[in-house]
Amino acid sequence: MSNLQQVECPKCSGKGHIEAFGHYAQGVCFGCNGSGTLTVDLDVSKAKLSADTVKKADFIMNATEDTFEGDYWTYEKLNAIDQFTCNAYMAKGFREVYPGLRAHWCENGRQAFVRAQEERLAAWYAENGPNV
């Protein structure tokens, strides 16, 4: 059984062309042949990812801003999720399985990360002074 879905091409971000390669084949994206979408079997693609990657990505996709603040309200944990989101998003095959992960993190988790970072900096300055 397959779980075929149309997803935005990760190579051209759904545009069908890449301007930087306009000098070659008029910039048509070779990833999607200019259509802007790919048909992906999500089950097969997800099986290629590590179990830890799937666990983290599923958490991010299902989390709300309250979940990030409640379950991950430390700078170190939120920073780890932020780094995971950036690094995994660039991994081959990942964006096809979790096309909305980066946007979901930015909309729901990034604010919690920024607040935690600001609190951490404020605590450091309170302890060390502003002239350090």
N, CA, C and O atoms as a GROMACS GRO file, in nm:
protein
  528
    1MET      N    1   0.085  -0.118   0.000
    1MET     CA    2   0.000   0.000   0.000
    1MET      C    3   0.089   0.124   0.000
    1MET      O    4   0.189   0.130   0.072
    2SER      N    5   0.051   0.219  -0.080
    2SER     CA    6   0.133   0.340  -0.087
    2SER      C    7   0.052   0.461  -0.041
    2SER      O    8  -0.071   0.461  -0.043
    3ASN      N    9   0.126   0.561   0.000
    3ASN     CA   10   0.066   0.686   0.048
    3ASN      C   11   0.119   0.798  -0.041
    3ASN      O   12   0.199   0.881   0.002
    4LEU      N   13   0.071   0.801  -0.166
    4LEU     CA   14   0.118   0.899  -0.263
    4LEU      C   15   0.054   1.034  -0.237
    4LEU      O   16  -0.067   1.046  -0.219
    5GLN      N   17   0.139   1.137  -0.237
    5GLN     CA   18   0.089   1.273  -0.218
    5GLN      C   19   0.168   1.368  -0.306
    5GLN      O   20   0.286   1.347  -0.333
    6GLN      N   21   0.101   1.473  -0.350
    6GLN     CA   22   0.166   1.580  -0.424
    6GLN      C   23   0.225   1.677  -0.322
    6GLN      O   24   0.155   1.724  -0.233
    7VAL      N   25   0.354   1.705  -0.335
    7VAL     CA   26   0.419   1.800  -0.245
    7VAL      C   27   0.493   1.904  -0.328
    7VAL      O   28   0.530   1.879  -0.443
    8GLU      N   29   0.514   2.020  -0.268
    8GLU     CA   30   0.590   2.126  -0.332
    8GLU      C   31   0.732   2.079  -0.355
    8GLU      O   32   0.794   2.019  -0.266
    9CYS      N   33   0.784   2.105  -0.472
    9CYS     CA   34   0.922   2.065  -0.502
    9CYS      C   35   1.017   2.139  -0.409
    9CYS      O   36   1.015   2.262  -0.404
   10PRO      N   37   1.100   2.067  -0.334
   10PRO     CA   38   1.192   2.133  -0.241
   10PRO      C   39   1.308   2.203  -0.311
   10PRO      O   40   1.371   2.292  -0.254
   11LYS      N   41   1.337   2.162  -0.433
   11LYS     CA   42   1.450   2.219  -0.504
   11LYS      C   43   1.421   2.362  -0.551
   11LYS      O   44   1.506   2.450  -0.542
   12CYS      N   45   1.298   2.384  -0.601
   12CYS     CA   46   1.263   2.516  -0.655
   12CYS      C   47   1.156   2.586  -0.573
   12CYS      O   48   1.108   2.692  -0.612
   13SER      N   49   1.120   2.528  -0.458
   13SER     CA   50   1.016   2.584  -0.370
   13SER      C   51   0.882   2.601  -0.442
   13SER      O   52   0.808   2.695  -0.415
   14GLY      N   53   0.854   2.510  -0.534
   14GLY     CA   54   0.725   2.510  -0.602
   14GLY      C   55   0.712   2.606  -0.719
   14GLY      O   56   0.603   2.622  -0.774
   15LYS      N   57   0.821   2.671  -0.757
   15LYS     CA   58   0.816   2.769  -0.865
   15LYS      C   59   0.828   2.706  -1.004
   15LYS      O   60   0.782   2.763  -1.102
   16GLY      N   61   0.891   2.589  -1.010
   16GLY     CA   62   0.910   2.522  -1.139
   16GLY      C   63   1.035   2.566  -1.212
   16GLY      O   64   1.075   2.504  -1.311
   17HIS      N   65   1.097   2.672  -1.164
   17HIS     CA   66   1.222   2.718  -1.225
   17HIS      C   67   1.312   2.777  -1.116
   17HIS      O   68   1.267   2.811  -1.006
   18ILE      N   69   1.439   2.786  -1.149
   18ILE     CA   70   1.537   2.841  -1.057
   18ILE      C   71   1.609   2.954  -1.131
   18ILE      O   72   1.685   2.929  -1.225
   19GLU      N   73   1.585   3.076  -1.090
   19GLU     CA   74   1.638   3.193  -1.160
   19GLU      C   75   1.790   3.189  -1.174
   19GLU      O   76   1.843   3.230  -1.277
   20ALA      N   77   1.859   3.142  -1.073
   20ALA     CA   78   2.005   3.140  -1.077
   20ALA      C   79   2.057   3.052  -1.190
   20ALA      O   80   2.172   3.068  -1.233
   21PHE      N   81   1.975   2.960  -1.240
   21PHE     CA   82   2.015   2.872  -1.350
   21PHE      C   83   1.941   2.907  -1.478
   21PHE      O   84   1.923   2.822  -1.565
   22GLY      N   85   1.900   3.032  -1.490
   22GLY     CA   86   1.827   3.078  -1.608
   22GLY      C   87   1.907   3.065  -1.736
   22GLY      O   88   1.849   3.059  -1.845
   23HIS      N   89   2.038   3.061  -1.726
   23HIS     CA   90   2.125   3.048  -1.843
   23HIS      C   91   2.128   2.905  -1.896
   23HIS      O   92   2.179   2.882  -2.006
   24TYR      N   93   2.075   2.810  -1.820
   24TYR     CA   94   2.077   2.670  -1.861
   24TYR      C   95   1.935   2.616  -1.863
   24TYR      O   96   1.870   2.610  -1.759
   25ALA      N   97   1.888   2.577  -1.977
   25ALA     CA   98   1.752   2.523  -1.994
   25ALA      C   99   1.647   2.621  -1.942
   25ALA      O  100   1.545   2.580  -1.886
   26GLN      N  101   1.673   2.749  -1.960
   26GLN     CA  102   1.583   2.856  -1.915
   26GLN      C  103   1.549   2.845  -1.765
   26GLN      O  104   1.447   2.897  -1.720
   27GLY      N  105   1.634   2.779  -1.690
   27GLY     CA  106   1.615   2.770  -1.546
   27GLY      C  107   1.511   2.670  -1.501
   27GLY      O  108   1.474   2.668  -1.384
   28VAL      N  109   1.462   2.586  -1.592
   28VAL     CA  110   1.362   2.486  -1.555
   28VAL      C  111   1.421   2.394  -1.448
   28VAL      O  112   1.532   2.345  -1.462
   29CYS      N  113   1.345   2.373  -1.342
   29CYS     CA  114   1.390   2.287  -1.231
   29CYS      C  115   1.395   2.142  -1.277
   29CYS      O  116   1.296   2.090  -1.329
   30PHE      N  117   1.510   2.078  -1.259
   30PHE     CA  118   1.523   1.937  -1.296
   30PHE      C  119   1.461   1.846  -1.191
   30PHE      O  120   1.436   1.729  -1.219
   31GLY      N  121   1.437   1.898  -1.071
   31GLY     CA  122   1.376   1.817  -0.966
   31GLY      C  123   1.231   1.781  -0.998
   31GLY      O  124   1.188   1.668  -0.974
   32CYS      N  125   1.157   1.878  -1.053
   32CYS     CA  126   1.014   1.857  -1.081
   32CYS      C  127   0.981   1.874  -1.229
   32CYS      O  128   0.864   1.872  -1.266
   33ASN      N  129   1.082   1.891  -1.312
   33ASN     CA  130   1.064   1.914  -1.456
   33ASN      C  131   0.974   2.034  -1.485
   33ASN      O  132   0.901   2.035  -1.583
   34GLY      N  133   0.982   2.134  -1.399
   34GLY     CA  134   0.910   2.258  -1.422
   34GLY      C  135   0.766   2.261  -1.372
   34GLY      O  136   0.698   2.362  -1.389
   35SER      N  137   0.719   2.153  -1.310
   35SER     CA  138   0.579   2.150  -1.264
   35SER      C  139   0.562   2.218  -1.128
   35SER      O  140   0.452   2.265  -1.097
   36GLY      N  141   0.667   2.223  -1.049
   36GLY     CA  142   0.658   2.282  -0.915
   36GLY      C  143   0.615   2.184  -0.808
   36GLY      O  144   0.616   2.217  -0.690
   37THR      N  145   0.576   2.063  -0.848
   37THR     CA  146   0.534   1.962  -0.750
   37THR      C  147   0.598   1.827  -0.780
   37THR      O  148   0.643   1.801  -0.892
   38LEU      N  149   0.600   1.743  -0.679
   38LEU     CA  150   0.649   1.607  -0.692
   38LEU      C  151   0.544   1.512  -0.634
   38LEU      O  152   0.473   1.548  -0.540
   39THR      N  153   0.534   1.394  -0.690
   39THR     CA  154   0.451   1.291  -0.631
   39THR      C  155   0.543   1.203  -0.548
   39THR      O  156   0.638   1.143  -0.599
   40VAL      N  157   0.514   1.196  -0.418
   40VAL     CA  158   0.601   1.127  -0.324
   40VAL      C  159   0.522   1.022  -0.249
   40VAL      O  160   0.409   1.047  -0.207
   41ASP      N  161   0.580   0.904  -0.231
   41ASP     CA  162   0.521   0.802  -0.145
   41ASP      C  163   0.573   0.832  -0.004
   41ASP      O  164   0.687   0.799   0.028
   42LEU      N  165   0.489   0.894   0.078
   42LEU     CA  166   0.534   0.938   0.210
   42LEU      C  167   0.578   0.822   0.298
   42LEU      O  168   0.672   0.837   0.377
   43ASP      N  169   0.513   0.707   0.287
   43ASP     CA  170   0.552   0.593   0.370
   43ASP      C  171   0.693   0.545   0.336
   43ASP      O  172   0.773   0.517   0.425
   44VAL      N  173   0.723   0.535   0.208
   44VAL     CA  174   0.856   0.491   0.165
   44VAL      C  175   0.961   0.595   0.204
   44VAL      O  176   1.067   0.560   0.255
   45SER      N  177   0.931   0.721   0.180
   45SER     CA  178   1.026   0.827   0.213
   45SER      C  179   1.050   0.837   0.362
   45SER      O  180   1.164   0.858   0.405
   46LYS      N  181   0.945   0.823   0.443
   46LYS     CA  182   0.960   0.831   0.588
   46LYS      C  183   1.042   0.713   0.640
   46LYS      O  184   1.118   0.728   0.736
   47ALA      N  185   1.028   0.596   0.577
   47ALA     CA  186   1.103   0.477   0.620
   47ALA      C  187   1.254   0.496   0.601
   47ALA      O  188   1.333   0.429   0.667
   48LYS      N  189   1.294   0.586   0.512
   48LYS     CA  190   1.436   0.611   0.488
   48LYS      C  191   1.498   0.700   0.594
   48LYS      O  192   1.620   0.708   0.605
   49LEU      N  193   1.414   0.768   0.674
   49LEU     CA  194   1.464   0.856   0.779
   49LEU      C  195   1.489   0.777   0.906
   49LEU      O  196   1.426   0.673   0.928
   50SER      N  197   1.579   0.824   0.991
   50SER     CA  198   1.604   0.755   1.117
   50SER      C  199   1.483   0.770   1.209
   50SER      O  200   1.406   0.864   1.197
   51ALA      N  201   1.468   0.676   1.301
   51ALA     CA  202   1.355   0.679   1.395
   51ALA      C  203   1.360   0.806   1.480
   51ALA      O  204   1.256   0.864   1.511
   52ASP      N  205   1.481   0.850   1.518
   52ASP     CA  206   1.495   0.972   1.598
   52ASP      C  207   1.450   1.095   1.519
   52ASP      O  208   1.385   1.184   1.573
   53THR      N  209   1.485   1.099   1.392
   53THR     CA  210   1.445   1.210   1.306
   53THR      C  211   1.293   1.215   1.294
   53THR      O  212   1.234   1.322   1.306
   54VAL      N  213   1.231   1.101   1.272
   54VAL     CA  214   1.085   1.095   1.259
   54VAL      C  215   1.019   1.138   1.390
   54VAL      O  216   0.921   1.213   1.388
   55LYS      N  217   1.073   1.093   1.502
   55LYS     CA  218   1.017   1.129   1.633
   55LYS      C  219   1.022   1.280   1.654
   55LYS      O  220   0.923   1.341   1.695
   56LYS      N  221   1.137   1.340   1.627
   56LYS     CA  222   1.151   1.485   1.645
   56LYS      C  223   1.062   1.563   1.549
   56LYS      O  224   0.996   1.660   1.587
   57ALA      N  225   1.060   1.520   1.424
   57ALA     CA  226   0.979   1.591   1.324
   57ALA      C  227   0.830   1.578   1.356
   57ALA      O  228   0.756   1.675   1.343
   58ASP      N  229   0.786   1.460   1.397
   58ASP     CA  230   0.645   1.442   1.434
   58ASP      C  231   0.608   1.528   1.554
   58ASP      O  232   0.499   1.584   1.559
   59PHE      N  233   0.700   1.539   1.651
   59PHE     CA  234   0.674   1.626   1.766
   59PHE      C  235   0.654   1.770   1.721
   59PHE      O  236   0.557   1.836   1.760
   60ILE      N  237   0.745   1.818   1.638
   60ILE     CA  238   0.736   1.957   1.591
   60ILE      C  239   0.607   1.980   1.514
   60ILE      O  240   0.539   2.080   1.534
   61MET      N  241   0.572   1.886   1.426
   61MET     CA  242   0.452   1.903   1.342
   61MET      C  243   0.324   1.903   1.425
   61MET      O  244   0.225   1.965   1.386
   62ASN      N  245   0.324   1.834   1.539
   62ASN     CA  246   0.204   1.824   1.621
   62ASN      C  247   0.202   1.920   1.739
   62ASN      O  248   0.102   1.929   1.810
   63ALA      N  249   0.310   1.992   1.759
   63ALA     CA  250   0.320   2.082   1.874
   63ALA      C  251   0.255   2.216   1.845
   63ALA      O  252   0.250   2.262   1.731
   64THR      N  253   0.205   2.277   1.950
   64THR     CA  254   0.153   2.413   1.942
   64THR      C  255   0.250   2.504   2.017
   64THR      O  256   0.346   2.456   2.078
   65GLU      N  257   0.226   2.631   2.013
   65GLU     CA  258   0.313   2.723   2.088
   65GLU      C  259   0.311   2.689   2.237
   65GLU      O  260   0.414   2.695   2.303
   66ASP      N  261   0.194   2.652   2.289
   66ASP     CA  262   0.184   2.612   2.430
   66ASP      C  263   0.266   2.487   2.459
   66ASP      O  264   0.329   2.477   2.564
   67THR      N  265   0.267   2.392   2.365
   67THR     CA  266   0.345   2.269   2.385
   67THR      C  267   0.493   2.302   2.390
   67THR      O  268   0.566   2.250   2.475
   68PHE      N  269   0.539   2.386   2.299
   68PHE     CA  270   0.680   2.422   2.300
   68PHE      C  271   0.717   2.489   2.432
   68PHE      O  272   0.822   2.460   2.490
   69GLU      N  273   0.631   2.579   2.479
   69GLU     CA  274   0.661   2.648   2.604
   69GLU      C  275   0.651   2.554   2.724
   69GLU      O  276   0.728   2.566   2.819
   70GLY      N  277   0.556   2.460   2.720
   70GLY     CA  278   0.538   2.370   2.832
   70GLY      C  279   0.640   2.256   2.836
   70GLY      O  280   0.699   2.228   2.941
   71ASP      N  281   0.661   2.192   2.722
   71ASP     CA  282   0.747   2.074   2.718
   71ASP      C  283   0.894   2.106   2.692
   71ASP      O  284   0.982   2.029   2.730
   72TYR      N  285   0.920   2.218   2.630
   72TYR     CA  286   1.057   2.248   2.590
   72TYR      C  287   1.100   2.387   2.634
   72TYR      O  288   1.176   2.454   2.563
   73TRP      N  289   1.052   2.431   2.750
   73TRP     CA  290   1.080   2.567   2.790
   73TRP      C  291   1.217   2.580   2.856
   73TRP      O  292   1.227   2.623   2.971
   74THR      N  293   1.320   2.543   2.787
   74THR     CA  294   1.457   2.577   2.827
   74THR      C  295   1.528   2.617   2.699
   74THR      O  296   1.498   2.565   2.591
   75TYR      N  297   1.620   2.708   2.712
   75TYR     CA  298   1.692   2.756   2.593
   75TYR      C  299   1.760   2.640   2.521
   75TYR      O  300   1.754   2.631   2.398
   76GLU      N  301   1.826   2.552   2.596
   76GLU     CA  302   1.903   2.444   2.534
   76GLU      C  303   1.814   2.351   2.452
   76GLU      O  304   1.850   2.313   2.341
   77LYS      N  305   1.698   2.314   2.507
   77LYS     CA  306   1.608   2.224   2.434
   77LYS      C  307   1.550   2.292   2.310
   77LYS      O  308   1.543   2.233   2.202
   78LEU      N  309   1.508   2.417   2.327
   78LEU     CA  310   1.452   2.489   2.212
   78LEU      C  311   1.560   2.513   2.107
   78LEU      O  312   1.532   2.506   1.987
   79ASN      N  313   1.681   2.542   2.150
   79ASN     CA  314   1.791   2.561   2.056
   79ASN      C  315   1.818   2.432   1.979
   79ASN      O  316   1.843   2.435   1.859
   80ALA      N  317   1.812   2.319   2.049
   80ALA     CA  318   1.834   2.190   1.982
   80ALA      C  319   1.726   2.165   1.877
   80ALA      O  320   1.756   2.116   1.768
   81ILE      N  321   1.601   2.199   1.909
   81ILE     CA  322   1.493   2.181   1.812
   81ILE      C  323   1.512   2.276   1.694
   81ILE      O  324   1.490   2.238   1.580
   82ASP      N  325   1.554   2.399   1.722
   82ASP     CA  326   1.577   2.496   1.615
   82ASP      C  327   1.687   2.445   1.522
   82ASP      O  328   1.673   2.451   1.400
   83GLN      N  329   1.796   2.396   1.579
   83GLN     CA  330   1.906   2.343   1.497
   83GLN      C  331   1.862   2.220   1.419
   83GLN      O  332   1.896   2.205   1.302
   84PHE      N  333   1.785   2.132   1.483
   84PHE     CA  334   1.734   2.014   1.414
   84PHE      C  335   1.649   2.055   1.294
   84PHE      O  336   1.663   1.999   1.186
   85THR      N  337   1.561   2.153   1.316
   85THR     CA  338   1.472   2.198   1.209
   85THR      C  339   1.552   2.251   1.091
   85THR      O  340   1.522   2.220   0.976
   86CYS      N  341   1.653   2.332   1.119
   86CYS     CA  342   1.735   2.389   1.011
   86CYS      C  343   1.815   2.280   0.940
   86CYS      O  344   1.819   2.276   0.816
   87ASN      N  345   1.880   2.193   1.016
   87ASN     CA  346   1.965   2.090   0.956
   87ASN      C  347   1.885   1.983   0.884
   87ASN      O  348   1.919   1.945   0.772
   88ALA      N  349   1.780   1.934   0.946
   88ALA     CA  350   1.700   1.828   0.885
   88ALA      C  351   1.630   1.878   0.760
   88ALA      O  352   1.613   1.804   0.664
   89TYR      N  353   1.589   2.003   0.762
   89TYR     CA  354   1.518   2.058   0.648
   89TYR      C  355   1.604   2.058   0.523
   89TYR      O  356   1.552   2.051   0.412
   90MET      N  357   1.734   2.065   0.540
   90MET     CA  358   1.824   2.065   0.424
   90MET      C  359   1.858   1.923   0.378
   90MET      O  360   1.914   1.905   0.270
   91ALA      N  361   1.826   1.824   0.460
   91ALA     CA  362   1.861   1.686   0.426
   91ALA      C  363   1.779   1.634   0.309
   91ALA      O  364   1.659   1.661   0.298
   92LYS      N  365   1.844   1.561   0.223
   92LYS     CA  366   1.777   1.506   0.105
   92LYS      C  367   1.662   1.414   0.147
   92LYS      O  368   1.681   1.324   0.230
   93GLY      N  369   1.547   1.436   0.091
   93GLY     CA  370   1.431   1.354   0.118
   93GLY      C  371   1.346   1.402   0.234
   93GLY      O  372   1.229   1.365   0.245
   94PHE      N  373   1.403   1.484   0.322
   94PHE     CA  374   1.330   1.526   0.441
   94PHE      C  375   1.216   1.621   0.407
   94PHE      O  376   1.105   1.606   0.459
   95ARG      N  377   1.241   1.716   0.321
   95ARG     CA  378   1.139   1.816   0.289
   95ARG      C  379   1.019   1.756   0.217
   95ARG      O  380   0.909   1.810   0.224
   96GLU      N  381   1.040   1.644   0.149
   96GLU     CA  382   0.928   1.578   0.083
   96GLU      C  383   0.834   1.515   0.186
   96GLU      O  384   0.712   1.515   0.167
   97VAL      N  385   0.891   1.461   0.293
   97VAL     CA  386   0.810   1.394   0.395
   97VAL      C  387   0.746   1.495   0.490
   97VAL      O  388   0.631   1.478   0.531
   98TYR      N  389   0.819   1.599   0.524
   98TYR     CA  390   0.770   1.702   0.616
   98TYR      C  391   0.778   1.840   0.549
   98TYR      O  392   0.855   1.925   0.593
   99PRO      N  393   0.700   1.862   0.444
   99PRO     CA  394   0.713   1.989   0.371
   99PRO      C  395   0.678   2.112   0.454
   99PRO      O  396   0.728   2.220   0.426
  100GLY      N  397   0.592   2.098   0.554
  100GLY     CA  398   0.553   2.215   0.632
  100GLY      C  399   0.624   2.229   0.764
  100GLY      O  400   0.588   2.315   0.845
  101LEU      N  401   0.726   2.146   0.790
  101LEU     CA  402   0.788   2.146   0.922
  101LEU      C  403   0.853   2.280   0.956
  101LEU      O  404   0.833   2.333   1.065
  102ARG      N  405   0.930   2.334   0.865
  102ARG     CA  406   0.999   2.460   0.894
  102ARG      C  407   0.899   2.573   0.918
  102ARG      O  408   0.916   2.652   1.010
  103ALA      N  409   0.795   2.580   0.837
  103ALA     CA  410   0.693   2.684   0.855
  103ALA      C  411   0.620   2.664   0.988
  103ALA      O  412   0.590   2.762   1.057
  104HIS      N  413   0.591   2.539   1.024
  104HIS     CA  414   0.521   2.512   1.150
  104HIS      C  415   0.608   2.554   1.269
  104HIS      O  416   0.559   2.614   1.364
  105TRP      N  417   0.736   2.522   1.262
  105TRP     CA  418   0.828   2.563   1.369
  105TRP      C  419   0.833   2.715   1.378
  105TRP      O  420   0.825   2.771   1.488
  106CYS      N  421   0.846   2.783   1.265
  106CYS     CA  422   0.856   2.929   1.264
  106CYS      C  423   0.729   2.993   1.320
  106CYS      O  424   0.737   3.094   1.390
  107GLU      N  425   0.613   2.935   1.290
  107GLU     CA  426   0.487   2.992   1.337
  107GLU      C  427   0.457   2.959   1.483
  107GLU      O  428   0.394   3.039   1.552
  108ASN      N  429   0.500   2.843   1.530
  108ASN     CA  430   0.459   2.797   1.663
  108ASN      C  431   0.570   2.784   1.765
  108ASN      O  432   0.545   2.798   1.885
  109GLY      N  433   0.692   2.758   1.722
  109GLY     CA  434   0.798   2.732   1.818
  109GLY      C  435   0.905   2.840   1.825
  109GLY      O  436   0.965   2.862   1.930
  110ARG      N  437   0.927   2.907   1.716
  110ARG     CA  438   1.035   3.006   1.711
  110ARG      C  439   1.015   3.117   1.814
  110ARG      O  440   1.112   3.164   1.873
  111GLN      N  441   0.890   3.159   1.836
  111GLN     CA  442   0.864   3.264   1.934
  111GLN      C  443   0.906   3.221   2.074
  111GLN      O  444   0.963   3.299   2.149
  112ALA      N  445   0.878   3.096   2.107
  112ALA     CA  446   0.918   3.044   2.238
  112ALA      C  447   1.071   3.042   2.249
  112ALA      O  448   1.126   3.074   2.354
  113PHE      N  449   1.138   3.005   2.141
  113PHE     CA  450   1.283   3.002   2.139
  113PHE      C  451   1.339   3.143   2.158
  113PHE      O  452   1.433   3.162   2.236
  114VAL      N  453   1.284   3.241   2.089
  114VAL     CA  454   1.332   3.379   2.101
  114VAL      C  455   1.311   3.431   2.243
  114VAL      O  456   1.400   3.495   2.299
  115ARG      N  457   1.194   3.403   2.303
  115ARG     CA  458   1.169   3.447   2.441
  115ARG      C  459   1.267   3.382   2.538
  115ARG      O  460   1.319   3.448   2.627
  116ALA      N  461   1.292   3.252   2.521
  116ALA     CA  462   1.387   3.182   2.608
  116ALA      C  463   1.527   3.240   2.592
  116ALA      O  464   1.600   3.255   2.690
  117GLN      N  465   1.564   3.273   2.470
  117GLN     CA  466   1.695   3.333   2.445
  117GLN      C  467   1.706   3.471   2.511
  117GLN      O  468   1.808   3.503   2.570
  118GLU      N  469   1.600   3.551   2.500
  118GLU     CA  470   1.601   3.683   2.563
  118GLU      C  471   1.609   3.673   2.715
  118GLU      O  472   1.680   3.750   2.779
  119GLU      N  473   1.537   3.577   2.773
  119GLU     CA  474   1.543   3.557   2.918
  119GLU      C  475   1.683   3.513   2.960
  119GLU      O  476   1.734   3.557   3.063
  120ARG      N  477   1.744   3.427   2.882
  120ARG     CA  478   1.878   3.379   2.913
  120ARG      C  479   1.978   3.495   2.908
  120ARG      O  480   2.063   3.508   2.996
  121LEU      N  481   1.968   3.578   2.806
  121LEU     CA  482   2.057   3.694   2.794
  121LEU      C  483   2.035   3.793   2.908
  121LEU      O  484   2.131   3.848   2.963
  122ALA      N  485   1.909   3.817   2.944
  122ALA     CA  486   1.878   3.910   3.053
  122ALA      C  487   1.938   3.859   3.184
  122ALA      O  488   1.993   3.937   3.262
  123ALA      N  489   1.928   3.728   3.209
  123ALA     CA  490   1.985   3.670   3.330
  123ALA      C  491   2.137   3.682   3.330
  123ALA      O  492   2.197   3.710   3.434
  124TRP      N  493   2.200   3.662   3.216
  124TRP     CA  494   2.345   3.674   3.206
  124TRP      C  495   2.388   3.818   3.234
  124TRP      O  496   2.482   3.841   3.310
  125TYR      N  497   2.319   3.914   3.173
  125TYR     CA  498   2.354   4.055   3.198
  125TYR      C  499   2.328   4.095   3.342
  125TYR      O  500   2.403   4.176   3.398
  126ALA      N  501   2.224   4.043   3.404
  126ALA     CA  502   2.196   4.073   3.544
  126ALA      C  503   2.309   4.022   3.633
  126ALA      O  504   2.343   4.085   3.733
  127GLU      N  505   2.367   3.909   3.597
  127GLU     CA  506   2.474   3.850   3.676
  127GLU      C  507   2.609   3.914   3.646
  127GLU      O  508   2.690   3.932   3.736
  128ASN      N  509   2.635   3.947   3.520
  128ASN     CA  510   2.767   3.993   3.478
  128ASN      C  511   2.778   4.142   3.452
  128ASN      O  512   2.888   4.195   3.438
  129GLY      N  513   2.667   4.211   3.446
  129GLY     CA  514   2.668   4.354   3.421
  129GLY      C  515   2.669   4.386   3.272
  129GLY      O  516   2.713   4.304   3.191
  130PRO      N  517   2.621   4.504   3.237
  130PRO     CA  518   2.610   4.540   3.096
  130PRO      C  519   2.741   4.580   3.031
  130PRO      O  520   2.746   4.590   2.908
  131ASN      N  521   2.847   4.603   3.108
  131ASN     CA  522   2.972   4.652   3.051
  131ASN      C  523   3.075   4.543   3.027
  131ASN      O  524   3.192   4.573   3.007
  132VAL      N  525   3.034   4.419   3.028
  132VAL     CA  526   3.129   4.309   3.011
  132VAL      C  527   3.161   4.292   2.865
  132VAL      O  528   3.239   4.204   2.828
   0.00000   0.00000   0.00000
